[in-house]
Amino acid sequence: MNRVIAAIDNAKNIAILSHIKTDCDAVCSSLAFKLGLESIGKNADVYIDSGFSEQMVTLPYFDKVNNPTCKTYDLYVCLDNADIDRLGKYKYKIMKHRAISVQLDHHGTNTRYCKINYVNEKYAATCELLYDFFGAMNIKINSVMARLMLTGIYTDTGKLSYSNTTANTLFVASRLLKIYGESLDTVCRPIFSSKTYPEFCINKIAYNNAEFFCDNKIGIIVITTENFKSANATIDDTHGLTDILLSVKSIGIAICISQDISQDNCYFVSVRTKGELSARNIAEVFGGGGHFNASGCKIFDTLQNAKQNLLQAAKEELKW
Ligand SMILES: [Mn+2]
């Protein structure tokens, strides 16, 4: 971490990059980081090559994402991004400027693609990692930063309920809530209780499409292009569909397969597991990765093959 701090100390104009198919931890850590850097006199711009859910758009300072103020940078910082390809079109910035790139991340599968890499899997969210980072840099966390960081922690931990939630996560959340100074529901309600109509429709379809295998221990939801069209929804509305399956007591492995509407025979897959069952093992069969209980991959194949092969990999993880 000290090498990252030294690099930031020596930089004036800093680009912050995070991942495609983005999530609240990525967006919130990027924005909180920007605000933190600005508080110590740096210029910082946020680049994220992704669609954004309606919930993200209402986050404070969201208008600063992909809205640069600098032309050139003396440092590139990647946040919450395990793999260079997940930067989307902005991966070329890192390929070109690798010598002045650093990253902070909490994904165990991180490929260490920057010059300096601080990766620590003990953190449930990059926003949790940032709490310690700001402490080490003597950056004071203000109320807006605290709100953003709480949002990232709450979403990456399923409201502090997933297995990645540690005593430190709860401690950091508690400190951040104190700094934020307002009630927790003003953080949670805009994120967890503000489904858009298309999101509701895609959830309804997901319930209908859910299939169960192996004594209901494996659940699979498929969302096709037709489903997206009829719900007027996009891939950004599919966050949390695996929770529908995980809420079933018998389920150990939950898989959501979403068709890429922009190309044939391409599917985004998210895998969630409970307890000792590894989601990562399943995603890695298809070249993906992520966290132990929450991983993802992209499959280029027919739907039938994709589903069959995923089911097979899930059965193997289940030792069925
Ligand atoms: Mn994260």
Residues whose N, C-alpha, C, O or C-beta is under 5 A from the ligand:
A	BS01	MN	D25 D80 A124 A125 T126 D156
